[in-house]
């Protein structure tokens, strides 16, 4: 099984900006899996269904979940988790002045289920370089250099995941 890659960066605590920076892990994403790729992956796990059938089911699932969330339903996906709609709104001076126009956003909260609990226990990790260091090394390599400076520039900010 492929290990989860992470890099380490020195970061300040946003709640205590005067405290010294500390080293924290930052996940380095492996990539993004599309719905099509997910359906192929599922079909390759000894499924009796073709990837086309699985893709169709996943597309219908997405459509139905959206429809039910828009009707105010909480969706219970058993071991996967639950999807619960909730609203964000602007405050009004009084309850009488509050209308649905004060609702600014319909958000979906995901609460993980048992299949996604204890992921840390089952995960394997491997440290890698930061994205800033990877970009600097690639640029140095393209220019025929043998060394790279990956000190983040002030305008770049911290290394992104």
C-alpha positions in Angstrom: 0.0 0.0 0.0 1.2 3.5 -0.8 2.2 5.6 2.1 0.8 9.0 2.9 3.4 11.7 2.2 3.9 14.7 4.4 6.4 17.5 4.7 7.4 19.4 7.8 7.2 23.2 8.0 7.8 25.7 10.7 4.5 27.5 11.5 3.3 30.1 13.9 0.3 29.4 16.1 -2.4 31.8 14.8 -3.9 32.0 18.3 -0.6 32.9 19.9 1.4 34.9 17.2 4.1 35.9 19.7 5.0 32.3 20.5 8.0 30.8 18.6 7.2 28.8 15.5 7.0 25.1 15.8 7.4 22.2 13.4 4.2 20.8 12.1 3.4 18.1 9.5 1.6 19.1 6.3 0.0 16.5 4.2 1.2 16.3 0.6 -1.8 15.2 -1.5 -1.1 12.3 -3.9 -3.7 13.6 -6.3 -7.4 13.8 -7.0 -9.6 10.8 -7.9 -12.6 11.7 -10.1 -15.9 10.0 -10.0 -15.0 8.0 -13.2 -11.7 6.9 -11.7 -13.5 5.9 -8.5 -16.0 3.8 -10.4 -13.1 2.1 -12.2 -11.3 1.5 -8.9 -14.5 0.0 -7.3 -15.1 -2.3 -10.3 -11.5 -3.6 -10.0 -12.2 -4.8 -6.4 -13.9 -8.0 -7.5 -17.2 -6.2 -8.2 -19.9 -8.0 -10.1 -20.8 -4.7 -11.6 -19.1 -3.0 -14.5 -17.4 0.4 -14.1 -20.2 1.9 -16.3 -22.9 0.5 -13.9 -21.0 1.7 -10.9 -20.4 5.2 -12.5 -24.2 5.4 -13.2 -25.0 4.5 -9.6 -22.5 7.0 -8.3 -23.9 9.7 -10.6 -27.5 8.9 -9.4 -26.3 8.9 -5.8 -24.8 12.4 -6.2 -28.0 13.6 -7.8 -30.3 12.1 -5.2 -28.2 13.3 -2.3 -28.3 16.8 -3.7 -32.1 16.6 -4.2 -32.7 15.3 -0.6 -30.3 17.8 1.0 -32.3 20.6 -0.8 -35.4 19.2 0.8 -33.8 19.4 4.3 -33.0 15.8 4.8 -30.1 14.4 6.7 -28.5 11.6 4.7 -27.2 8.6 6.6 -24.7 6.6 4.6 -24.1 4.0 7.3 -20.4 3.2 7.7 -19.4 6.1 5.4 -21.0 8.8 7.5 -23.8 11.4 7.5 -24.4 14.5 5.5 -26.4 17.2 7.3 -27.6 20.4 5.7 -27.4 23.6 7.7 -27.7 27.3 6.9 -25.6 30.4 7.4 -27.4 33.7 7.7 -26.9 37.4 8.3 -28.5 38.7 11.5 -31.5 40.9 11.5 -32.5 43.5 14.0 -35.5 41.6 15.1 -37.2 38.3 14.4 -39.9 40.2 12.5 -37.2 41.6 10.2 -35.7 38.3 9.4 -36.6 36.8 6.0 -35.2 34.0 3.9 -33.2 36.7 2.2 -31.0 36.8 5.3 -29.9 33.2 4.6 -26.6 33.5 2.8 -25.6 29.9 2.3 -26.7 26.3 2.5 -23.8 24.2 3.7 -23.4 20.5 4.1 -21.7 19.1 7.2 -20.1 15.6 6.8 -19.7 13.5 10.0 -17.5 10.5 9.3 -18.9 7.0 10.0 -17.2 3.9 11.3 -15.4 3.1 8.1 -13.5 6.4 8.4 -12.8 6.3 12.1 -9.3 5.6 13.3 -7.7 6.3 10.0 -4.4 7.3 11.9 -4.2 3.8 13.3 -4.2 2.2 9.9 -2.1 4.8 8.0 1.5 4.6 7.1 3.5 7.8 6.6 6.6 8.8 4.7 8.3 12.2 5.0 9.0 14.1 1.8 10.2 17.6 0.8 7.9 20.6 0.8 6.4 21.8 -2.4 8.6 24.9 -2.2 11.7 22.7 -2.1 10.4 20.5 -4.9 9.8 23.5 -7.1 13.2 25.0 -6.4 14.9 21.6 -7.1 13.0 21.3 -10.4 14.0 24.8 -11.4 17.6 24.2 -10.6 17.5 20.9 -12.5 16.0 22.7 -15.6 18.7 25.3 -15.4 21.5 22.6 -15.2 22.3 23.6 -11.6 23.3 21.2 -8.8 22.0 23.2 -5.9 18.7 24.9 -5.1 17.6 27.7 -2.8 14.2 26.9 -1.4 14.0 29.5 1.2 10.4 30.8 0.9 10.2 34.4 -0.3 8.1 36.7 1.9 5.6 37.2 -0.9 5.1 33.5 -1.3 4.0 33.0 2.3 4.1 29.5 3.8 4.4 26.4 1.8 1.0 25.1 0.5 0.0 21.5 1.0 
